[in-house]
Amino acid sequence: MLVFVTGVAGSGKSTLCAHLGSQGANAHDADEGISRHVRLSDGEPAAAPPRREQTPEWAAAHEYRFDLDRVRELARGDKDRTTFLLGAAYGDDDVIEIADRSFYLDLGEDQLLARLAARGPGGYGSEPHEVESILAWHAAAAERYEALGAIRLDATLPPRELAARLLAATGA
């Protein structure tokens, strides 16, 4: 069974993925070879420049997209074991369609801003144009993910409790 967990940048996907993995779950972070930058002009993969060179102009010409072939590989994987895919990128509606169960990590704007600030310089969400983009995404995320059939998880819970709730909800 493939379980997809998504949420805006700063919602805790990578932390939850690491926690699930430390408990022996088959957990995959989409930022580790399952998503990639592509050029909007032709859809071809594009190497991301260093963070400081990812200007608003660069961002406008590229998008971070799920590699749906890799997602399908995960979905076809071990049918006797639950596989967790955690991440956010363009094409998440297709991933929700492929996955057997989907969840989204939800948190308030104040908590989100605090988490982004805690990442410090160089982390995604440290530049003003990134924060603006993340807040716009956050404003529509809950309604969008619920419309796609994803189940809300409270991202303000401690990682251990959040992992326990996710494992219980999926029977993993």
QUIZI-V945371 format. One record per backbone hydrogen bond with DSSP energy under -0.5 kcal/mol. CO is the residue of the C=O (numbers start at 0). NH is the residue of the N-H. If there is no record, write none. Layout:
co=CO nh=NH
co=CO nh=NH
This chain:
co=0 nh=2
co=0 nh=82
co=1 nh=3
co=1 nh=99
co=1 nh=100
co=2 nh=84
co=3 nh=102
co=4 nh=86
co=5 nh=104
co=7 nh=10
co=11 nh=15
co=12 nh=16
co=13 nh=17
co=14 nh=18
co=15 nh=19
co=16 nh=20
co=17 nh=21
co=18 nh=22
co=19 nh=22
co=19 nh=24
co=20 nh=23
co=24 nh=26
co=25 nh=83
co=27 nh=29
co=27 nh=85
co=28 nh=31
co=29 nh=33
co=29 nh=34
co=30 nh=32
co=33 nh=66
co=35 nh=64
co=36 nh=45
co=37 nh=62
co=38 nh=42
co=43 nh=38
co=49 nh=52
co=50 nh=53
co=52 nh=54
co=54 nh=58
co=55 nh=59
co=56 nh=60
co=57 nh=60
co=57 nh=61
co=58 nh=61
co=60 nh=39
co=60 nh=40
co=62 nh=37
co=62 nh=64
co=63 nh=89
co=64 nh=35
co=65 nh=67
co=66 nh=69
co=66 nh=70
co=67 nh=71
co=68 nh=72
co=69 nh=73
co=70 nh=74
co=71 nh=75
co=72 nh=76
co=73 nh=76
co=77 nh=80
co=81 nh=25
co=82 nh=2
co=83 nh=27
co=84 nh=4
co=85 nh=29
co=88 nh=91
co=89 nh=65
co=90 nh=93
co=90 nh=94
co=91 nh=95
co=92 nh=96
co=93 nh=97
co=94 nh=98
co=100 nh=3
co=101 nh=150
co=102 nh=5
co=103 nh=105
co=103 nh=152
co=104 nh=7
co=105 nh=154
co=107 nh=111
co=108 nh=112
co=109 nh=113
co=110 nh=114
co=111 nh=115
co=112 nh=116
co=113 nh=117
co=114 nh=118
co=115 nh=118
co=115 nh=119
co=116 nh=119
co=119 nh=122
co=122 nh=125
co=126 nh=129
co=126 nh=130
co=127 nh=131
co=128 nh=132
co=129 nh=133
co=130 nh=134
co=131 nh=135
co=132 nh=136
co=133 nh=137
co=134 nh=138
co=135 nh=139
co=136 nh=139
co=136 nh=140
co=137 nh=141
co=139 nh=143
co=140 nh=144
co=141 nh=145
co=142 nh=146
co=143 nh=147
co=144 nh=149
co=145 nh=148
co=150 nh=103
co=152 nh=105
co=152 nh=154
co=153 nh=156
co=157 nh=161
co=158 nh=162
co=159 nh=163
co=160 nh=164
co=161 nh=165
co=162 nh=166
co=163 nh=167
co=164 nh=168
co=165 nh=169
co=166 nh=170
co=166 nh=171
